[in-house]
Amino acid sequence: MISLLLFGCFLVLLILSVPIAISLGLASAVALLYSGKVSSSYIAQGLVTSIDSFPLMAVPFFILAGDLMGHGGLSRRLLDVGNALFGRYTGGLAIIAIVTCMFFAAISGSGPATVAAIGGIMLPAMARQGYDKGYSVGLIAGAGSIGIIIPPSIPMIIYAVSANVSITQMFLAGIVPGLLIGIGLIVVAYLKARQNGYRGIDERHSARQIWAAVWEAKWALMAPVIILGGIYGGVFTPTEAAAVGVIYGFVVGVFVHKELKLKGLYQVMAGSALTSATVIVIVGTATIFGRVLAIERIPFMIADYMVNLTDNPIFILLLINVLLLFVGMFMETIAAIIILTPILLPVVVAVGVDAVHFGIVMIVNLALGMVTPPVGVNLFVGARIGSIALEKAAAGAIPFIASMIVMLLLITYVPSISLAPLALMGK
């Protein structure tokens, strides 16, 4: 009865368009008050203890670092490099958008931030070259979802904390899957460009011009090397790396490129603070929601049921993929990770699936949710920037969603794609 009350209240509140953080908190409060197993102060205590975590400190720092670098001219210089390397090929602008999104993902750690930073520059350029607006927005929304797969990734940090696994291992495991999804998107973009006649630019860049673009973008290209190299080399922890990223983004934006002014700095910090506050509130209320599930032993009952249904890891992973794809269409990524990790992780571990590998599978699934309505946040951001209807953006994203699903199945059933870098690095 309590479980029914918990999920019933949550679904009703979502239908009423109550923000997901508030929905999670209210549903948890109603269920706890009805059960009477714990006092009402448990909610307040849980909100504090759930965010009292050193690894979680990386989240606001990475958000701020990504915003500083996006507004400090780094994204534009990355696009210049992409244009010099790929602009002359068929579908060149589409390829540039995907490659730049992949690289910016290694700076921002956020899907919507990647779509906003790259889409704001690429969508007008693609429109001038005759690209269909729906196709362009769908492409950038799909490529932006790589922002939570290629490290550093904010959802990876949330999963690592929830599953009690190493953030560094999660970051390592996300490198190859992120690149693989990016390659899949490039193949689809190239084929669609040939089909629709999207030609590259007429200008041909000489080796000197390419080198000049690379040299101009050297500070942007160095950002992921410093952040990820420091983490993998054991120089600093992911949380410390996030702080280093903030300092790096500030210095480059203000003193090197000189594109980040004091007025702009205030706006960037205010926007980052708002985003961070939203994430932290979701983390707190989703954790309470998960603890209510644990009190009612729902994760253990689901695990027992699924293991009794079948002990075949292939079938169980297929069921979980379908569930996560469905959940990703309706639920915010971070909330879904915190709620579903304690439910699903015992199931997959019981059939021999590695916790780090499962984390990558979960995050790739939820990355797809960023491109699928009705909650597809990347689509919303892209449609707003491109000034088109959400329905048209969703239609343009269909071939890229199909490509991502194919890569998801490959990542799910070939664990070495995720785990090989860990073995290589001895992690």
WODA-V79173 format. One record per pair of residues at least 4 apart in sequence whose ideal C-beta (glycine too) atoms are under 6 Angstrom apart, sorted by sequence separation. I is the first residue (numbers start at 1). J is the second residue. If there is no record, write none. Layout:
i:I j:J
i:I j:J
This chain:
i:4 j:8
i:18 j:22
i:38 j:42
i:41 j:45
i:42 j:46
i:46 j:50
i:58 j:62
i:68 j:72
i:82 j:86
i:83 j:87
i:88 j:92
i:91 j:95
i:96 j:100
i:100 j:104
i:104 j:108
i:115 j:119
i:118 j:122
i:119 j:123
i:122 j:126
i:140 j:144
i:146 j:150
i:159 j:163
i:174 j:178
i:192 j:196
i:205 j:209
i:217 j:221
i:222 j:226
i:224 j:228
i:225 j:229
i:229 j:233
i:236 j:240
i:249 j:253
i:250 j:254
i:251 j:255
i:252 j:256
i:253 j:257
i:260 j:264
i:282 j:286
i:297 j:301
i:313 j:317
i:324 j:328
i:327 j:331
i:331 j:335
i:336 j:340
i:337 j:341
i:340 j:344
i:341 j:345
i:345 j:349
i:372 j:376
i:379 j:383
i:382 j:386
i:388 j:392
i:397 j:401
i:410 j:414
i:415 j:419
i:416 j:420
i:13 j:18
i:18 j:23
i:51 j:56
i:69 j:74
i:70 j:75
i:87 j:92
i:108 j:113
i:126 j:131
i:131 j:136
i:148 j:153
i:160 j:165
i:193 j:198
i:205 j:210
i:230 j:235
i:236 j:241
i:260 j:265
i:293 j:298
i:310 j:315
i:331 j:336
i:348 j:353
i:353 j:358
i:371 j:376
i:383 j:388
i:388 j:393
i:422 j:427
i:32 j:38
i:86 j:92
i:108 j:114
i:230 j:236
i:254 j:260
i:293 j:299
i:370 j:376
i:411 j:417
i:148 j:155
i:160 j:167
i:231 j:238
i:253 j:260
i:370 j:377
i:371 j:378
i:383 j:390
i:370 j:378
i:14 j:23
i:86 j:95
i:105 j:114
i:327 j:336
i:13 j:23
i:86 j:96
i:104 j:114
i:126 j:136
i:157 j:167
i:160 j:170
i:231 j:241
i:348 j:358
i:383 j:393
i:230 j:241
i:382 j:393
i:10 j:23
i:83 j:96
i:101 j:114
i:104 j:117
i:123 j:136
i:29 j:43
i:82 j:96
i:104 j:118
i:156 j:170
i:227 j:241
i:379 j:393
i:379 j:394
i:10 j:27
i:82 j:99
i:101 j:118
i:9 j:27
i:82 j:100
i:100 j:118
i:227 j:245
i:151 j:171
i:6 j:27
i:9 j:30
i:79 j:100
i:119 j:140
i:373 j:394
i:78 j:100
i:151 j:174
i:320 j:344
i:6 j:31
i:78 j:103
i:97 j:122
i:115 j:140
i:149 j:174
i:5 j:31
i:115 j:141
i:371 j:397
i:149 j:177
i:150 j:178
i:2 j:31
i:5 j:34
i:75 j:104
i:115 j:144
i:149 j:178
i:114 j:144
i:336 j:366
i:371 j:401
i:146 j:178
i:2 j:35
i:93 j:126
i:111 j:144
i:114 j:147
i:219 j:252
i:333 j:366
i:111 j:145
i:146 j:181
i:316 j:351
i:93 j:129
i:111 j:147
i:146 j:182
i:368 j:404
i:110 j:147
i:111 j:148
i:219 j:256
i:328 j:365
i:69 j:107
i:313 j:351
i:328 j:366
i:108 j:147
i:311 j:351
i:313 j:353
i:325 j:365
i:328 j:368
i:329 j:369
i:66 j:107
i:105 j:146
i:302 j:343
i:306 j:347
i:324 j:365
i:328 j:369
i:66 j:108
i:75 j:117
i:79 j:121
i:101 j:143
i:105 j:147
i:143 j:185
i:97 j:140
i:101 j:144
i:109 j:152
i:142 j:185
i:299 j:342
i:303 j:346
i:307 j:350
i:329 j:372
i:66 j:110
i:102 j:146
i:106 j:150
i:109 j:153
i:110 j:154
i:299 j:343
i:303 j:347
i:364 j:408
i:94 j:139
i:98 j:143
i:105 j:150
i:109 j:154
i:330 j:375
i:62 j:109
i:66 j:113
i:70 j:117
i:364 j:411
i:290 j:338
i:286 j:335
i:290 j:339
i:289 j:339
i:287 j:338
i:361 j:412
i:282 j:334
i:286 j:338
i:290 j:342
i:282 j:335
i:286 j:339
i:357 j:415
i:360 j:418
i:357 j:418
i:357 j:419
i:168 j:231
i:131 j:198
i:167 j:238
i:102 j:182
i:98 j:182
i:98 j:185
i:98 j:186
i:62 j:152
i:95 j:186
i:62 j:154
i:59 j:154
i:94 j:189
i:317 j:412
i:59 j:157
i:91 j:189
i:58 j:157
i:91 j:190
i:94 j:193
i:91 j:193
i:90 j:193
i:90 j:194
i:55 j:161
i:91 j:198
i:53 j:161
i:92 j:200
i:90 j:200
i:89 j:200
i:55 j:167
i:88 j:200
i:87 j:200
i:87 j:201
i:88 j:204
i:107 j:223
i:106 j:224
i:84 j:205
i:84 j:210
i:84 j:213
i:81 j:213
i:80 j:213
i:81 j:214
i:81 j:217
i:77 j:216
i:78 j:217
i:77 j:217
i:78 j:220
i:77 j:220
i:74 j:220
i:158 j:334
i:162 j:338
i:72 j:249
i:155 j:333
i:159 j:337
i:163 j:341
i:158 j:337
i:162 j:341
i:58 j:238
i:62 j:242
i:65 j:245
i:69 j:249
i:72 j:252
i:58 j:239
i:61 j:242
i:65 j:246
i:68 j:249
i:72 j:253
i:57 j:239
i:61 j:243
i:64 j:246
i:68 j:250
i:155 j:337
i:163 j:345
i:173 j:356
i:177 j:360
i:55 j:239
i:58 j:242
i:65 j:249
i:73 j:257
i:54 j:239
i:61 j:246
i:68 j:253
i:72 j:257
i:73 j:259
i:174 j:360
i:72 j:259
i:169 j:356
i:173 j:360
i:72 j:260
i:71 j:260
i:170 j:359
i:165 j:355
i:165 j:356
i:163 j:355
i:71 j:268
i:68 j:268
i:159 j:359
i:67 j:268
i:67 j:272
i:64 j:272
i:155 j:363
i:63 j:272
i:188 j:399
i:63 j:275
i:188 j:400
i:63 j:276
i:148 j:363
i:185 j:400
i:188 j:403
i:60 j:276
i:149 j:367
i:185 j:403
i:148 j:367
i:184 j:403
i:59 j:279
i:145 j:367
i:181 j:404
i:184 j:407
i:145 j:370
i:145 j:371
i:181 j:407
i:180 j:407
i:51 j:280
i:142 j:371
i:141 j:371
i:51 j:283
i:51 j:284
i:145 j:378
i:50 j:284
i:144 j:378
i:177 j:411
i:47 j:284
i:50 j:287
i:141 j:378
i:141 j:379
i:177 j:417
i:141 j:382
i:176 j:417
i:177 j:418
i:46 j:288
i:140 j:382
i:43 j:288
i:137 j:382
i:173 j:418
i:137 j:383
i:175 j:421
i:137 j:386
i:172 j:421
i:172 j:422
i:133 j:386
i:169 j:422
i:133 j:388
i:138 j:393
i:142 j:397
i:172 j:427
i:137 j:393
i:141 j:397
i:134 j:392
i:138 j:396
i:142 j:400
i:169 j:427
i:111 j:370
i:134 j:393
i:137 j:396
i:138 j:397
i:21 j:281
i:25 j:285
i:28 j:288
i:21 j:282
i:24 j:285
i:28 j:289
i:31 j:292
i:134 j:395
i:135 j:396
i:24 j:286
i:123 j:385
i:134 j:396
i:138 j:400
i:115 j:378
i:119 j:382
i:123 j:386
i:21 j:285
i:28 j:292
i:24 j:289
i:112 j:377
i:116 j:381
i:120 j:385
i:115 j:381
i:119 j:385
i:111 j:378
i:115 j:382
i:112 j:381
i:6 j:292
i:3 j:296
i:2 j:296
i:3 j:298
i:20 j:332
i:20 j:335
